[in-house]
Every structure is written in C-alpha cells, then in structure tokens.
Amino acid sequence: MTKFQLKNFLKGAYEIILVFLQFFIISLHFFQLKFIPQKQIIQVSPLSYLVGFLIIIIAFIMLLVAIKDLGKNLSPFPRPKKNSKLVTTGIYRFTRHPMYYSLIFISLGIFITKLSIYYLFLSISLGLIFIFKISLEEQYLKNKFKNFLLYKNQIKY
C-alpha cells in the first residue's frame, strides 16, 4: 500500500467513525442505559420542561427544512456526493450547517427537559463530533466548489 493509498484509507475510516459516532450518540438519547447513572443536576421544573420541549420542536422544524433544502445532496458523510451542488439557498442562506446545529439543539432541548448529567454529556459529545465533521466537510467543499470560500465568508456559521 502506497503512502497516498494509506492516507485515503485513513481519511475514509475517519469519516465512517465520525458518522457512526454521530448516529450512536443520537440513538443514546432514546435509550436509558441502566448501568449509566441518570443523576439530575437540578430538579426539572415545568418551565424548564416547556423551554426544552420548545427548543426540540423548533430545532426539529429547522432540521426538516434543511433536509428539504439539501434535496438530492443529502448524505450522512462529510464528503459531498459526486454529482452534488453547493446549496446556498433556503435555510442555507443563514447558516452553513443547519442540520448539525438542529441536532445539537435537539440534544440540548432533551437535556433541558431531563437536566441530567447523562444528557449533558451526550450534548457535549455530539457537539464535539460535529466540530470534527464540519472541519472535514468544509475541506471537501472547498476542494470541490470554487465558490465555497466566498459562501463561507458570507455565512459565518
């Protein structure tokens, strides 16, 4: 295996690991693992539950809009599809990564409704994974689309 082949293999493995971790952490939001303590930071109040629920609803709507706007370009992987186009319209006029941000807000909303260390850990972990995934994705977008850097400079987040 040449150095170039090894580098491409490792980059592909890194992408798969990020996507796997993303889906794994998202799925942990829906399963209460008995061996992990669910200790609450503070007692959940009706107000915190309502705020968390509203954040979840708004973020879910934002997620659906982002999926619709991406259309055929949608992929869980950071590498754009071969025949993809750079989407800069719809919700992508305001933010470069609305799906990632939506999922983080949904995770934070769940944390606010539960106020447990477990869900705080999941939210932080998901955010960290998306930082790495966004960094990799933007490298690919910069290499594939000549106008990506202009778009990135116009849309800060």
C-alpha positions as CSV (number, residue, x, y, z in Angstrom):
1,M,0.0,0.0,0.0
2,T,1.4,3.4,-1.0
3,K,1.5,6.4,1.3
4,F,-1.2,8.0,-0.8
5,Q,-3.5,4.9,-0.6
6,L,-2.9,4.7,3.2
7,K,-3.8,8.4,3.6
8,N,-7.0,7.9,1.6
9,F,-7.9,4.8,3.6
10,L,-7.4,6.5,6.9
11,K,-9.4,9.5,5.8
12,G,-12.2,7.2,4.7
13,A,-12.1,5.3,8.0
14,Y,-12.2,8.7,9.9
15,E,-15.3,9.7,8.0
16,I,-17.0,6.4,8.8
17,I,-16.1,6.6,12.5
18,L,-17.5,10.2,12.7
19,V,-20.8,9.1,11.1
20,F,-21.0,6.0,13.3
21,L,-20.3,8.0,16.5
22,Q,-22.9,10.7,15.4
23,F,-25.7,8.1,15.0
24,F,-24.6,6.2,18.1
25,I,-24.8,9.3,20.3
26,I,-28.1,10.3,18.8
27,S,-29.5,6.9,19.4
28,L,-28.4,7.0,23.1
29,H,-30.8,9.9,23.6
30,F,-33.7,7.4,23.1
31,F,-32.4,4.6,25.3
32,Q,-31.9,4.8,29.0
33,L,-29.0,2.5,29.8
34,K,-29.4,1.2,33.3
35,F,-25.7,0.9,34.0
36,I,-25.2,4.7,33.4
37,P,-26.4,6.9,36.2
38,Q,-29.2,9.3,35.3
39,K,-28.4,11.8,38.1
40,Q,-30.2,15.1,37.7
41,I,-28.2,18.3,38.1
42,I,-31.2,20.1,39.5
43,Q,-34.9,19.2,39.7
44,V,-36.8,19.6,36.4
45,S,-39.5,22.3,36.6
46,P,-42.5,22.8,34.3
47,L,-40.8,25.8,32.9
48,S,-37.5,24.0,32.1
49,Y,-39.5,21.2,30.6
50,L,-41.5,23.6,28.4
51,V,-38.4,25.5,27.3
52,G,-36.7,22.3,26.4
53,F,-39.7,21.0,24.5
54,L,-40.0,24.2,22.5
55,I,-36.3,24.1,21.6
56,I,-36.8,20.5,20.4
57,I,-39.8,21.5,18.3
58,I,-38.1,24.5,16.7
59,A,-34.9,22.6,16.0
60,F,-36.8,19.6,14.5
61,I,-38.6,22.0,12.1
62,M,-35.2,23.6,11.2
63,L,-33.9,20.0,10.6
64,L,-36.8,19.2,8.2
65,V,-36.3,22.4,6.3
66,A,-32.6,21.7,6.0
67,I,-33.2,18.2,4.7
68,K,-35.8,19.6,2.2
69,D,-33.4,22.3,1.0
70,L,-30.5,19.8,0.5
71,G,-32.6,17.5,-1.6
72,K,-30.5,15.0,-3.5
73,N,-27.3,16.4,-2.0
74,L,-28.2,14.9,1.4
75,S,-25.7,12.4,2.8
76,P,-24.6,11.5,6.3
77,F,-21.0,11.6,5.2
78,P,-18.9,14.7,5.2
79,R,-17.7,14.0,1.6
80,P,-20.1,15.6,-0.9
81,K,-21.7,13.2,-3.4
82,K,-20.2,13.1,-6.9
83,N,-23.0,14.9,-8.7
84,S,-23.8,17.3,-5.8
85,K,-24.2,21.0,-5.9
86,L,-23.3,23.6,-3.3
87,V,-26.6,24.6,-1.7
88,T,-26.7,28.3,-0.7
89,T,-30.4,29.0,-0.8
90,G,-33.3,28.4,1.7
91,I,-32.1,27.9,5.2
92,Y,-28.5,27.7,3.9
93,R,-28.7,31.5,3.3
94,F,-28.4,31.9,7.0
95,T,-26.2,29.1,8.2
96,R,-23.8,26.7,6.6
97,H,-24.7,23.6,8.7
98,P,-28.3,23.8,9.8
99,M,-28.7,20.0,10.1
100,Y,-25.8,19.7,12.6
101,Y,-26.9,22.7,14.6
102,S,-30.5,21.4,14.6
103,L,-29.3,18.1,16.0
104,I,-27.3,19.8,18.7
105,F,-30.3,22.0,19.7
106,I,-32.5,18.9,19.8
107,S,-29.9,17.3,22.1
108,L,-29.8,20.4,24.3
109,G,-33.6,20.5,24.4
110,I,-33.6,16.9,25.6
111,F,-31.0,17.8,28.2
112,I,-33.1,20.8,29.4
113,T,-36.2,18.5,29.7
114,K,-34.2,16.0,31.8
115,L,-31.5,18.1,33.4
116,S,-29.3,15.1,33.9
117,I,-25.5,14.7,33.6
118,Y,-26.1,11.9,31.1
119,Y,-27.9,14.1,28.6
120,L,-25.4,16.9,29.2
121,F,-22.6,14.5,28.3
122,L,-24.5,13.4,25.2
123,S,-25.0,17.0,24.0
124,I,-21.3,17.9,24.6
125,S,-20.2,14.7,22.8
126,L,-22.4,15.4,19.8
127,G,-21.2,18.9,19.6
128,L,-17.6,17.8,19.6
129,I,-18.2,15.2,16.9
130,F,-19.9,17.9,14.7
131,I,-16.9,20.2,15.2
132,F,-14.6,17.5,13.7
133,K,-17.2,16.6,11.0
134,I,-17.7,20.2,9.9
135,S,-14.0,20.8,9.7
136,L,-13.6,17.8,7.4
137,E,-16.7,18.6,5.4
138,E,-15.6,22.1,4.8
139,Q,-12.2,20.9,3.5
140,Y,-14.1,18.7,0.9
141,L,-16.4,21.6,0.0
142,K,-13.5,24.0,-0.5
143,N,-11.8,21.5,-2.8
144,K,-15.0,20.6,-4.8
145,F,-16.7,24.0,-5.2
146,K,-14.8,27.1,-6.3
147,N,-17.4,29.4,-4.7
148,F,-17.3,27.7,-1.3
149,L,-14.8,30.1,0.3
150,L,-16.9,33.1,-0.8
151,Y,-20.0,31.4,0.7
152,K,-18.1,30.6,3.9
153,N,-17.0,34.2,4.2
154,Q,-20.6,35.5,3.7
155,I,-22.2,33.0,6.1
156,K,-20.2,32.9,9.3
157,Y,-21.9,29.9,10.9
